[in-house]
Amino acid sequence: MDNCRGLFFIFSGVLMLFSHRIHVSFAADTISASQRLSGDQTIVSSGGIFELGFFRPGTSSKFYIGMWYKQVSEQTIVWVANRENPVSDKRSSILKISDGNLVLVDESQATIWATDLNSTGSGSGAAVQAVLLDDGNFVLRDGPNPSASVLWQSFDHPSHTWLPGVKIRLDKRSRKSQRLTSWKNLEDPSPGLFSLELDPDGSNSYIILWNRSKSFWSSGSWNDQSKIFSGVPEMRLNYIYNFSFESNANESYFTYSLYDASIISRFVMDISGQIKQFTWLNNNKQWNLFWSQPRQQCEVHAYCGSFGICGEKSQPFCQCVHGFRPASQGDWDLKDYSGGCIRNTELQCLNATRNSRKNDFLPLQNMKLAADPEKMATSSLSLCASTCITNCSCKAYAFDHNNCSIWIGDVLNLQQLDEDNSKSQTFYLRLATSDIPVGSSNKSKNDKATIIGAILGSLGITALLSFVLTVVLVRRRRRMEARKATEGTLVAFCYRDLQTATKNFSDKLGGGGFGSVFKGTLPDSSAIAVKKLESISQGEKQFRTEVSTIGTIQHVNLVRLRGFCSEGNTKLLVYDHMLNGSLDFHLFNQMELKTLDWKTRYQIALGTARGLAYLHDECRDCIIHCDIKPENILLDAQFCPKVADFGLAKLVGRDFSRVLTTMRGTRGYLAPEWISGVAITAKADVYSYGMMLFEFVSGRRNTEQSGDGKVNFFPSWAATVLTGGGDVLSLLDPRLDGNADAEELSRICKVACWCIQDDENHRPTMSQVVQIIEGVLDVNPPPFPRSIQVFMENEETVIFFTESSSSQSSQQQSLSSSTNTNNSAAN
């Protein structure tokens, strides 16, 4: 027996060795006609970028053939072969080449998935191979030579991820679209309800569809000249991706590539119904959400399913309405809400008479009404209610401005709104009487409509007169409050008064990422600037809290906030008007008779730095401006600079972990980390300030189009002169005729170069910048920022330069050493 047992172990070992030798003999990135993939075996692209094999999503018991990033620590699936047909045992399931096709068979040798190519022709021989490429394309080709004919490729069959190089196309002959389709849920890669495809109507735009039928988001049409979609203006700020559109007689398609191949980035048609763009942050070992559309989760059609309520401020976003429960709690736990909600108690609508009804209507306040109602004209809420009551198929009703809406089928897209939202309405939902909370039913209104009508009729005139009197008194009180404005006090203006002060907003001073600005005059003859804010998402209370915080910030180099107006969705801020307008007019207006001299520019640079240092270091909470540029530097009568629009980034609800979702910066002033999707810090303002300093020197925009269509980029010229020992005065605005202090000019250029370093840790703080400009600290020659060179290469600029041989780390040490030495000297 012992001998037999020994022979058994020896034989088993030989078999294991033989099996192992067969496995390791595979080409690392290839499956040939004589090889098979099973169990834990994988193939890896030649550059080690992608890996392909069996995987199991989450806690699922099912296995799939999929592809993921080899170098990303968090397994991230980018392509799945057998999305709809998983296998239960990966060790007895096999991916192989059979009759010129890739085939996946399960433990019973039944075909689960195949490429379904015609087996006749050149692709049927033993030379056929399946190869995983470094771009993430899994190709079946007719031979080992890379130039062999491609018989099939995964790029033609994307699942939920759009990789660089993949074409999202429309076949003009068949009118069929190649689409990205979401997973069903976190653990089920089968096709979900949401898909991204090229709009077949010929508008050259992308649309997101629900259930392959309902379009609820569009990218807008493609502009081939500016290389952006009309509905995605933030693409102007992007120099990470190179999008392109091609169209011919047979097809139209979009594709994209990365300017920097070292960046790991992907677009995903997410289970949330949003198209999302992620970038891998290697230092943090996590994916960073860079951009998504639609911006708001509740804009996704039917995201919460029937009788589900979506709330932007709730977690999770979806809840069931009262009297309902999730149709599948398991699906909801996996973030699949599409199944919606089912009733706790089924309706029993026996007949149309009120007394025998066993159900009633629950009023839901502050709702955005559900989609696709049936409309009818009625004169009152009671008549609208009666229409629904007498129809047993009616699930809900709502009434507004003589319009009655009723819902017969599914109730989709219900959304909870804030109390002060002007679009909110009351939604009357039909429930079993036993499910309606005590005191919440409107049954008494329906049963006693005649009595209530009589009471309302008798009190109508009195109520109307009281309302008119109240409105008059409130407006008078607000006007009195406006007249009581004193130094350091925020005034709550009413909209009508500001409308009068600005002559119905007719004198526009300018506009920017946060809104438009209009000139006005108060009754006391003081000049004001009124900013109409855009994209405000806060409620009344939160808005007033944020405005009050901004109002407490006082500094000689910050614009003073005098008051605000908040009425419904209208949000306005009232500032002191600056007599000399914004800095951009004086720097860039070639028609301006009096050019800003160097001494004035230097003082404006210093004052601006002091204002930003105050925001970053001296306020209770660090305030990141997020849009530093000459347009936001205002000048008073003595040309003292005042930083404007501070605090507005927080006021409009910017989420720094999802930068492009609410991007409001300006191209040319945006820090590289912001554009690449990294959460920004105050050093993003430092970068913008540095770019602006170059414009102080040159008196023109940093980026200008030359006559031959090329782009002149001033910072590259300045850096070249600084490191090459050239004449720093050659950088000066020619309108100044060389009248500038060469030491001050050199100091400004050096600190500007330090401010725009790629690594934010290598940039000085704004407090250090103030000390450098004041002459308290010295500054060493900076290295070339790499992002400037990348920008120039992408924009085909005229002026190029090479990166300094000294490392940024050593240069930063020099700057820090110099800073410490000078601080000691100052002490």
C-alpha positions in Angstrom: 0.0 0.0 0.0 2.8 2.4 0.9 4.5 1.7 -2.5 1.3 2.4 -4.3 0.8 5.6 -2.3 4.3 6.6 -3.2 3.8 5.9 -6.9 0.6 7.9 -6.7 2.4 11.0 -5.4 5.2 10.7 -7.9 2.7 10.3 -10.7 0.7 13.3 -9.4 3.9 15.4 -9.2 4.9 14.5 -12.8 1.4 15.5 -14.0 1.6 18.8 -12.0 5.1 19.5 -13.4 3.9 18.7 -16.9 0.9 20.9 -16.6 3.0 23.7 -15.2 5.5 23.3 -18.1 2.6 23.6 -20.5 1.3 26.7 -18.8 4.6 28.6 -18.7 5.3 27.7 -22.3 2.6 30.0 -23.4 3.7 33.2 -25.0 3.0 35.9 -22.4 0.6 37.8 -24.5 -0.7 35.1 -26.9 -3.1 32.1 -27.1 -2.3 29.9 -30.0 -4.4 27.2 -31.7 -2.7 24.5 -29.5 -3.1 26.4 -26.2 -5.9 26.9 -23.8 -6.7 29.4 -21.0 -8.3 28.1 -17.8 -8.4 28.5 -14.0 -6.0 31.1 -12.8 -4.0 31.3 -16.0 -3.8 34.7 -17.7 -2.1 36.4 -20.5 -0.4 39.8 -20.2 0.3 42.3 -22.9 4.0 42.6 -23.9 4.5 45.9 -22.1 2.7 44.7 -18.9 -0.2 47.1 -19.4 -3.2 44.8 -19.5 -4.0 41.3 -18.3 -6.7 38.9 -19.4 -8.2 35.9 -17.7 -11.1 34.7 -15.6 -12.4 37.0 -12.9 -15.2 37.1 -10.4 -16.8 40.5 -9.7 -17.2 41.3 -6.0 -18.8 38.5 -4.0 -20.5 36.9 -7.0 -20.2 33.2 -7.5 -20.0 33.6 -11.3 -16.9 33.9 -13.4 -16.2 35.8 -16.6 -13.5 36.2 -19.1 -12.3 39.8 -18.8 -9.5 42.3 -19.1 -8.0 44.6 -16.5 -5.1 46.9 -15.9 -2.0 44.9 -14.8 -0.2 47.9 -13.1 -3.3 49.1 -11.2 -3.4 47.7 -7.6 -7.3 47.8 -7.6 -8.5 45.3 -10.1 -10.4 47.4 -12.7 -12.2 45.5 -15.4 -12.3 47.3 -18.8 -13.7 44.6 -21.1 -15.8 41.5 -20.6 -16.4 38.7 -23.2 -19.2 36.6 -21.8 -21.2 39.4 -20.2 -24.6 37.6 -20.4 -23.3 34.0 -19.9 -21.1 33.5 -16.9 -19.6 30.2 -15.9 -19.7 28.7 -12.4 -16.3 26.9 -12.4 -13.3 28.6 -13.9 -11.1 25.6 -13.6 -13.2 23.4 -15.8 -14.1 26.2 -18.2 -11.7 26.9 -21.1 -11.0 29.7 -23.5 -9.5 28.3 -26.7 -9.2 28.7 -30.5 -11.4 26.3 -32.4 -12.1 26.4 -36.2 -10.5 29.8 -36.4 -12.7 31.3 -33.6 -12.1 32.2 -30.0 -14.5 30.0 -28.0 -15.3 29.8 -24.3 -16.7 26.5 -23.1 -18.0 25.6 -19.6 -17.5 22.5 -17.6 -20.0 20.5 -19.8 -18.1 21.7 -22.9 -21.1 23.7 -24.0 -20.2 26.9 -25.9 -20.8 29.9 -23.7 -19.3 32.6 -25.9 -17.6 32.7 -29.3 -16.4 35.2 -31.9 -18.7 33.6 -34.4 -16.5 34.1 -37.5 -17.1 32.2 -40.7 -14.8 29.2 -40.3 -13.9 29.0 -44.0 -11.1 31.0 -45.5 -7.6 32.0 -44.2 -8.7 32.2 -40.6 -9.4 28.5 -40.2 -5.9 27.3 -40.1 -3.6 26.3 -37.2 -1.8 29.6 -37.5 -4.6 31.7 -35.9 -3.6 33.4 -32.7 -5.3 35.6 -30.1 -3.0 38.4 -28.8 -3.5 40.9 -26.1 -2.0 44.3 -27.1 -0.7 47.1 -24.9 -3.5 49.4 -25.9 -6.0 47.0 -24.5 -7.1 45.5 -27.8 -7.6 41.7 -27.7 -7.2 40.6 -31.4 -7.6 37.4 -33.2 -5.3 37.3 -36.2 -4.3 35.0 -39.0 -0.8 34.2 -38.0 2.0 35.2 -35.5 3.2 38.1 -37.6 2.0 41.5 -36.2 1.1 42.4 -39.8 -1.2 39.4 -40.2 -4.8 40.0 -41.0 -7.0 40.8 -38.0 -10.0 38.5 -38.0 -11.7 39.9 -34.9 -10.9 42.5 -32.2 -12.3 43.5 -28.9 -12.1 47.2 -29.9 -15.1 46.5 -32.1 -17.1 45.1 -29.2 -16.6 47.4 -26.2 -18.4 46.7 -23.0 -18.8 49.6 -20.5 -15.3 51.2 -20.8 -14.1 53.5 -23.6 -10.3 53.1 -23.9 -8.1 55.3 -26.0 -8.1 54.1 -29.6 -11.6 52.6 -29.4 -14.0 53.9 -32.0 -17.6 54.6 -30.9 -19.1 54.4 -34.3 -22.2 54.6 -36.3 -22.6 52.2 -39.3 -24.3 54.4 -41.9 -25.3 51.5 -44.0 -27.1 49.5 -41.3 -27.8 52.5 -39.1 -26.5 50.4 -36.2 -24.4 52.1 -33.4 -21.5 50.7 -31.5 -22.2 51.6 -27.9 -20.9 51.5 -24.4 -23.3 49.8 -22.1 -23.3 49.9 -18.3 -23.1 46.9 -16.1 -26.4 45.9 -14.5 -24.9 46.4 -11.0 -21.6 46.3 -9.2 -21.4 42.5 -9.3 -23.2 41.8 -12.6 -21.5 42.9 -15.9 -24.5 41.9 -18.0 -25.8 44.9 -20.1 -27.6 47.4 -17.9 -30.2 50.1 -18.8 -27.8 52.9 -19.8 -25.8 53.2 -23.0 -23.6 55.8 -24.8 -23.7 55.9 -28.5 -23.4 58.2 -31.5 -26.7 59.9 -32.3 -28.1 58.4 -35.5 -29.8 61.7 -36.5 -26.6 63.0 -38.0 -25.9 65.7 -35.5 -22.4 64.3 -34.8 -23.1 64.2 -31.0 -23.1 61.5 -28.3 -26.3 60.7 -26.4 -27.0 58.6 -23.3 -30.0 56.3 -23.6 -32.2 54.6 -21.1 -33.4 51.2 -22.1 -32.0 51.8 -25.6 -34.9 54.2 -26.3 -35.1 57.3 -24.1 -32.4 59.9 -24.6 -31.7 62.0 -21.5 -28.3 63.6 -22.2 -26.5 64.9 -25.3 -23.0 66.1 -25.7 -24.1 68.7 -28.3 -22.8 68.7 -31.8 -19.1 68.4 -32.5 -17.1 71.5 -33.6 -14.3 70.2 -35.7 -12.4 73.6 -35.6 -12.3 73.9 -31.8 -12.3 70.2 -31.2 -15.1 70.3 -28.6 -18.7 69.3 -28.2 -21.0 72.3 -27.9 -22.6 70.9 -24.7 -19.2 70.2 -23.1 -17.4 73.6 -23.0 -15.0 72.4 -20.4 -13.2 70.5 -23.1 -11.6 73.8 -24.0 -9.5 73.5 -20.8 -8.3 70.0 -21.6 -4.9 69.2 -23.0 -4.7 65.6 -21.7 -6.9 64.1 -24.5 -6.8 64.4 -28.2 -10.4 63.8 -29.5 -11.1 63.3 -33.2 -14.1 62.8 -35.4 -14.1 61.0 -38.7 -17.0 60.6 -41.2 -17.2 58.9 -44.6 -19.8 57.2 -46.7 -19.8 54.0 -44.6 -19.4 55.2 -41.0 -18.9 58.0 -38.6 -17.0 57.6 -35.3 -15.3 59.4 -32.5 -12.0 58.3 -30.9 -9.4 59.8 -28.6 -5.8 59.4 -27.6 -3.7 60.5 -24.7 -1.0 63.2 -25.1 1.0 61.5 -22.3 0.9 57.7 -22.6 2.0 57.3 -19.0 -1.4 58.6 -17.8 -3.9 55.8 -17.0 -7.3 57.2 -17.8 -10.7 55.7 -19.0 -14.2 56.7 -19.8 -16.9 54.5 -18.3 -20.7 54.2 -18.9 -21.4 53.8 -15.2 -24.3 52.0 -13.5 -25.3 55.4 -12.3 -26.4 56.3 -15.8 -23.6 58.9 -16.0 -20.6 58.8 -18.4 -17.6 59.2 -16.1 -13.9 59.9 -16.7 -11.4 58.5 -14.2 -7.7 59.0 -13.9 -5.5 56.7 -11.8 -3.6 58.4 -9.0 -0.6 56.2 -8.4 0.5 58.1 -5.3 -2.9 57.6 -3.6 -3.5 54.2 -5.2 -7.0 55.1 -6.2 -9.2 56.2 -9.2 -10.0 59.9 -9.2 -13.3 61.0 -10.8 -12.3 63.7 -13.2 -15.5 64.5 -15.1 -19.1 63.2 -15.4 -22.3 63.9 -17.3 -25.1 64.5 -16.5 -23.7 66.6 -13.7 -26.5 65.8 -11.3 -27.4 62.2 -10.4 -31.1 63.0 -10.4 -30.9 64.1 -14.1 -30.5 60.5 -15.1 -33.8 59.2 -16.5 -35.6 56.7 -14.3 -32.5 56.2 -12.1 -34.6 55.3 -9.0 -37.2 53.2 -10.9 -40.9 53.4 -10.6 -42.1 55.0 -7.3 -38.6 55.8 -6.3 -37.6 59.4 -5.2 -34.3 60.8 -6.1 -32.7 63.4 -3.8 -29.4 65.1 -4.6 -28.7 65.6 -0.9 -29.7 62.1 0.3 -27.5 59.1 0.6 -28.2 56.9 -1.2 -29.7 59.1 -3.8 -32.7 56.8 -4.1 -35.5 56.3 -1.6 -38.9 54.7 -1.9 -41.9 56.9 -1.4 -44.0 56.3 1.7 -46.0 53.1 1.6 -43.5 51.4 -0.8 -40.4 49.3 -0.4 -37.6 48.3 -2.8 -38.7 45.7 -5.3 -35.3 43.9 -4.8 -33.3 45.0 -1.7 -30.4 42.9 -3.0 -30.3 45.0 -6.2 -30.5 48.2 -4.3 -27.6 47.1 -2.1 -25.6 46.8 -5.3 -26.6 50.3 -6.5 -29.1 49.0 -9.1 -32.3 50.9 -8.4 -33.9 50.3 -11.8 -36.4 47.8 -10.4 -37.9 50.6 -8.4 -40.4 50.2 -5.5 -43.5 48.1 -4.8 -46.4 48.8 -2.6 -46.5 47.6 1.0 -50.3 47.2 0.6 -52.0 46.6 -2.7 -54.8 49.0 -3.7 -58.4 47.9 -3.5 -60.4 50.3 -5.6 -63.9 48.6 -5.6 -66.0 51.3 -7.2 -66.0 55.0 -7.8 -68.0 56.0 -4.8 -66.1 57.8 -2.0 -67.6 55.9 0.9 -66.5 52.5 -0.3 -62.9 53.4 -1.2 -60.2 51.6 0.7 -57.4 53.9 -0.5 -56.7 57.6 -0.4 -54.1 60.2 -1.5 -50.9 61.2 0.4 -49.6 64.7 -0.4 -45.8 64.8 -1.0 -44.4 68.3 -0.6 -41.6 70.0 -2.5 -41.4 67.5 -5.4 -40.3 67.7 -8.9 -43.1 65.9 -10.7 -42.8 62.5 -12.3 -42.2 62.2 -16.0 -44.8 61.6 -18.7 -48.1 62.6 -17.1 -51.5 62.8 -18.9 -52.5 66.4 -19.0 -56.0 67.9 -18.8 -57.4 71.4 -18.3 -59.3 71.9 -15.0 -60.1 75.0 -13.0 -59.4 73.7 -9.5 -57.5 71.2 -7.3 -60.7 69.5 -6.3 -61.7 68.8 -9.9 -58.3 67.4 -10.6 -58.5 65.2 -7.5 -62.0 64.0 -8.6 -60.6 63.0 -12.0 -58.1 60.7 -10.4 -60.4 59.4 -7.6 -62.9 58.1 -10.1 -60.3 56.3 -12.2 -59.0 53.2 -10.4 -56.0 53.1 -12.7 -54.9 56.6 -11.6 -51.8 56.3 -9.4 -51.2 60.0 -8.6 -52.2 63.5 -9.6 -50.9 67.1 -9.3 -52.4 70.5 -10.0 -50.7 73.8 -11.1 -52.0 76.9 -12.9 -55.2 75.3 -14.2 -53.3 72.3 -15.4 -54.2 68.8 -14.0 -51.6 66.0 -14.4 -52.4 62.4 -13.6 -50.3 59.3 -13.8 -51.8 56.0 -15.0 -48.7 53.7 -15.5 -45.2 53.8 -13.9 -44.3 56.8 -11.8 -40.7 57.7 -12.9 -38.3 60.6 -12.1 -39.8 61.8 -8.9 -37.3 64.1 -7.3 -37.2 65.7 -3.8 -36.4 69.5 -4.0 -35.5 72.1 -1.4 -38.3 74.0 0.3 -37.3 77.3 -1.5 -37.1 75.8 -5.0 -39.5 77.6 -7.3 -40.1 74.4 -9.3 -41.3 72.4 -6.3 -45.0 71.2 -6.3 -47.2 68.9 -4.3 -47.6 65.4 -5.6 -50.7 63.5 -4.5 -49.9 59.7 -4.4 -52.5 57.0 -4.2 -52.0 54.6 -1.3 -54.0 52.1 0.7 -55.7 53.9 3.5 -53.8 51.7 6.0 -50.4 53.0 4.7 -51.3 56.7 5.0 -49.8 58.4 8.2 -52.4 59.8 10.6 -53.1 63.4 9.7 -51.5 63.3 6.3 -54.4 62.3 4.2 -56.2 64.9 2.1 -59.4 62.7 2.3 -61.2 65.3 4.3 -60.6 67.9 1.6 -62.1 65.5 -1.0 -65.1 64.6 1.2 -65.9 68.1 2.2 -65.0 70.0 -0.9 -68.3 71.9 -0.9 -67.8 73.2 2.7 -64.2 74.2 2.1 -65.2 75.9 -1.1 -67.8 77.9 0.7 -65.4 78.9 3.4 -62.7 79.9 0.9 -65.3 81.9 -1.1 -66.3 83.8 2.0 -62.7 84.5 3.0 -61.3 85.1 -0.5 -61.5 88.8 -0.6 -60.2 89.2 2.9 -57.2 86.9 2.2 -56.4 88.7 -1.0 -56.4 92.1 0.7 -54.3 90.8 3.5 -51.8 89.3 1.0 -51.5 92.6 -0.9 -51.0 94.5 2.4 -48.3 92.1 3.5 -46.4 92.3 0.2 -46.5 96.1 0.4 -45.2 96.1 4.0 -42.5 93.6 3.3 -41.2 95.6 0.4 -41.3 98.8 2.3 -39.3 97.1 5.2 -36.7 95.8 2.7 -36.3 99.2 1.2 -35.8 100.7 4.7 -33.2 98.0 5.4 -31.4 98.8 2.2 -31.2 102.5 3.2 -29.7 101.6 6.6 -26.6 100.1 5.0 -23.5 101.0 7.0 -19.8 100.2 6.8 -19.1 96.5 7.5 -22.8 95.5 7.4 -24.3 93.2 4.8 -27.6 94.4 3.4 -30.4 92.0 2.2 -31.5 93.9 -0.9 -34.8 93.1 -2.7 -34.6 92.2 -6.4 -36.8 95.1 -7.5 -34.5 97.7 -5.9 -31.4 96.2 -7.6 -33.3 96.0 -10.9 -34.0 99.8 -10.5 -30.5 100.6 -9.4 -29.0 98.8 -12.5 -31.6 100.2 -14.9 -32.9 96.6 -15.5 -29.3 95.3 -15.7 -28.6 97.2 -18.8 -25.0 98.4 -18.1 -22.9 95.3 -18.2 -19.4 95.7 -16.9 -18.2 92.2 -17.7 -18.7 88.5 -17.0 -16.8 85.4 -15.9 -17.1 81.8 -14.7 -19.4 82.8 -11.8 -21.8 85.1 -13.6 -22.3 88.6 -15.2 -21.6 92.0 -13.5 -23.7 95.1 -14.0 -23.1 98.7 -12.9 -25.7 100.4 -10.7 -26.3 103.4 -8.5 -28.1 103.3 -5.1 -30.5 106.1 -3.9 -27.6 107.6 -1.9 -25.7 108.0 -5.2 -23.0 105.4 -4.3 -21.9 103.3 -7.3 -22.2 99.6 -7.0 -21.4 96.5 -9.1 -24.1 93.8 -9.0 -23.0 90.2 -9.9 -25.7 87.8 -11.1 -24.6 84.4 -9.9 -25.0 81.3 -12.0 -25.4 77.6 -11.1 -26.2 78.2 -7.5 -27.3 74.9 -5.9 -27.7 75.9 -2.2 -30.9 76.5 -0.4 -31.8 79.9 1.1 -30.3 79.2 4.5 -27.0 77.8 3.2 -26.6 80.6 0.7 -27.1 83.3 3.4 -24.6 81.5 5.7 -21.9 81.4 3.0 -22.5 85.1 2.0 -22.3 86.1 5.6 -18.9 84.4 5.8 -17.6 86.3 2.8 -19.0 89.5 4.2 -16.8 89.2 7.3 -13.6 89.2 5.2 -12.1 92.6 5.2 -8.7 93.5 3.6 -7.4 96.5 1.7 -6.7 94.3 -1.3 -10.0 92.5 -1.4 -13.2 93.9 -2.9 -15.8 94.7 -0.2 -19.1 92.9 -0.3 -21.9 95.3 0.6 -24.9 93.1 0.4 -26.8 90.4 -1.5 -30.2 89.4 -2.8 -31.8 86.0 -2.6 -35.2 85.5 -4.1 -36.1 82.0 -5.3 -33.4 80.9 -7.8 -32.2 84.5 -8.2 -28.9 85.1 -6.3 -27.1 88.5 -6.6 -24.1 89.9 -4.8 -23.6 93.7 -4.4 -20.0 95.1 -4.3 -18.4 98.5 -4.3 -17.8 99.7 -7.8 -14.1 100.2 -8.7 -13.6 103.4 -10.6 -10.7 102.1 -12.8 -12.3 98.8 -13.7 -10.4 95.5 -14.1 -6.7 95.0 -14.7 -7.1 93.3 -18.1 -8.4 96.6 -19.6 -5.2 98.5 -18.6 -2.8 95.7 -19.5 -4.2 94.5 -22.9 -6.1 97.4 -24.4 -3.8 98.7 -27.1 -6.1 101.8 -27.5 -5.6 102.9 -23.9 -3.9 106.3 -24.0 -2.1 105.9 -20.7 -0.1 102.7 -20.2 0.4 101.4 -16.7 4.0 102.2 -15.8 6.3 99.6 -14.2 6.1 101.1 -10.7 2.3 100.8 -10.8 2.4 97.3 -12.1 4.8 96.2 -9.4 2.6 97.6 -6.7 -0.5 95.9 -8.3 1.5 92.6 -8.3 2.4 93.1 -4.6 -1.1 94.1 -3.5 -2.7 91.2 -5.3 -0.2 88.8 -3.6 -1.1 90.3 -0.2 -4.8 89.8 -0.8 -4.3 86.2 -1.8 -2.0 85.5 1.1 -4.7 86.9 3.4 -7.3 84.5 1.9 -5.0 81.5 2.2 -3.4 82.0 5.6 -5.2 84.6 7.7 -8.9 83.7 7.3 -10.5 81.3 9.7 -10.7 78.7 6.9 -8.4 78.8 3.9 -10.2 80.3 0.9 -9.1 79.1 -2.5 -10.1 81.6 -5.2 -10.0 79.2 -8.1 -10.1 81.9 -10.9 -7.2 84.3 -10.5 -6.7 86.3 -13.7 -6.5 90.0 -14.7 -10.3 90.2 -15.1 -10.7 89.5 -11.4 -8.2 92.1 -10.2 -10.1 95.4 -9.9 -8.5 98.8 -9.5 -9.8 101.7 -7.3 -9.3 105.4 -8.0 -5.7 105.2 -6.8 -5.0 102.0 -8.8 -4.9 100.0 -5.5 -5.6 96.3 -6.5 -8.7 94.6 -5.1 -9.1 90.8 -5.6 -12.7 90.1 -6.7 -14.8 87.0 -6.7 -13.1 85.4 -3.7 -15.1 82.8 -1.8 -17.4 82.2 -4.8 -16.0 78.8 -5.6 -17.4 77.5 -2.3 -20.6 79.5 -2.8 -21.5 77.8 -6.0 -20.9 74.3 -4.5 -17.7 73.3 -6.3 -16.6 69.8 -5.4 -12.8 69.7 -5.6 -12.8 65.9 -5.8 -14.7 66.1 -9.1 -13.0 69.0 -10.6 -14.3 69.2 -14.2 -17.9 68.5 -13.0 -18.1 72.2 -12.0 -15.0 73.6 -13.5 -15.0 77.4 -13.5 -11.3 78.3 -14.0 -9.9 79.9 -17.1 -7.7 78.1 -19.6 -4.2 79.5 -19.5 -4.3 80.0 -15.7 -5.2 76.5 -14.6 -2.7 74.4 -12.6 -1.7 71.0 -14.1 -3.0 69.0 -11.1 -6.4 70.7 -11.5 -6.7 69.6 -15.2 -5.5 66.1 -14.5 -8.2 65.5 -11.9 -6.2 65.8 -8.6 -8.0 67.6 -5.7 -6.6 71.1 -5.7 -5.1 73.2 -2.8 -4.2 76.8 -2.4 -1.2 76.1 -4.7 -3.6 76.2 -7.6 -4.1 79.9 -7.0 -0.3 80.3 -6.8 0.0 78.8 -10.3 -2.7 81.1 -11.7 -0.9 84.1 -10.0 2.4 83.1 -11.6 0.8 83.0 -15.1 -0.7 86.4 -14.5 2.7 87.8 -13.4 4.1 87.1 -16.9 1.3 89.3 -18.3 2.3 92.1 -15.9 5.7 92.0 -17.6 4.7 91.6 -21.3 1.6 93.7 -21.3 -0.2 91.1 -23.4 -1.8 87.7 -23.1 0.6 84.8 -22.5 -0.7 82.9 -25.5 -1.2 84.8 -28.8 -1.9 83.7 -32.3 0.8 84.8 -34.8 0.1 85.6 -38.4 1.1 82.2 -39.7 -1.3 80.4 -37.5 1.3 79.4 -34.9 1.0 80.2 -31.2 3.5 82.5 -29.3 3.8 81.5 -25.7 5.5 84.2 -23.6 6.4 82.2 -20.5 8.7 80.0 -22.6 10.5 83.1 -23.9 10.9 84.5 -20.3 12.2 81.2 -19.0 14.7 81.0 -21.8 16.0 84.5 -21.2 16.3 83.9 -17.4 18.2 80.6 -17.7 20.3 81.7 -20.6 21.6 84.9 -19.1 19.9 87.2 -21.6 18.8 90.8 -21.1 15.7 90.7 -18.8 14.6 94.1 -20.1 14.0 92.5 -23.5 10.9 90.8 -21.9 9.4 94.1 -20.9 6.2 95.6 -22.5 7.6 97.6 -25.4 5.2 100.4 -24.6 7.3 101.1 -21.5 10.5 101.9 -23.5 12.6 99.9 -21.1 11.6 102.1 -18.1 11.7 99.5 -15.4 13.9 98.5 -12.5 15.9 95.5 -13.9 16.2 93.9 -10.4 12.5 94.1 -9.8 11.8 92.8 -13.3 14.1 89.8 -12.8 12.5 89.1 -9.4 9.0 89.1 -10.9 10.0 86.8 -13.7 11.8 84.4 -11.3 9.0 84.2 -8.8 6.5 83.7 -11.7 8.5 80.7 -12.9 8.6 79.2 -9.4 4.8 79.7 -9.1 4.1 77.6 -12.2 6.2 74.6 -11.3 4.4 71.3 -12.2 4.7 69.9 -8.7 2.7 72.1 -6.3 5.2 71.3 -3.5 7.8 73.1 -5.5 5.8 76.3 -5.6 6.1 79.0 -2.9 3.2 80.0 -0.8 1.6 83.4 -1.4 3.1 84.6 1.9 6.5 83.8 0.5 5.7 85.5 -2.7 4.8 88.7 -0.8 8.2 88.6 1.0 10.0 88.0 -2.3 8.3 90.9 -4.1 8.9 93.1 -1.0 12.6 92.2 -1.3 12.8 90.5 2.1 13.6 87.1 0.6 15.9 86.3 -2.3 14.9 83.8 -5.0 17.1 81.4 -7.0 16.8 80.7 -10.8 13.9 78.3 -11.3 13.8 75.2 -13.6 11.7 74.9 -16.7 8.1 73.7 -15.8 7.5 70.5 -17.9 3.8 71.2 -18.4 4.7 74.4 -20.4 6.7 72.4 -22.8 3.9 69.8 -23.2 1.5 72.6 -23.8 3.6 74.2 -26.5 4.2 70.9 -28.2 0.4 70.3 -28.2 -0.4 73.7 -29.5 2.4 73.8 -32.2 3.9 76.9 -30.6 6.6 78.9 -32.2 9.0 79.0 -29.3 10.4 75.8 -27.8 12.8 75.1 -24.9 14.4 72.1 -23.2 14.0 71.2 -19.6 16.8 72.3 -17.2 19.3 69.7 -16.3 19.0 70.5 -12.6 16.2 68.7 -10.8 13.2 70.4 -9.4 13.9 68.8 -6.1 17.4 70.4 -5.8 16.0 73.7 -7.0 13.3 73.6 -4.4 15.9 72.9 -1.7 17.8 76.0 -3.0 14.6 78.1 -2.7 13.8 76.7 0.7 17.4 77.3 1.9 17.3 80.8 0.5 14.0 81.4 2.2 15.3 80.2 5.6 18.4 82.3 5.3 16.5 85.5 4.4 14.0 84.9 7.2 16.9 84.7 9.6 18.4 87.8 8.2 15.0 89.6 8.5 14.7 88.5 12.1 
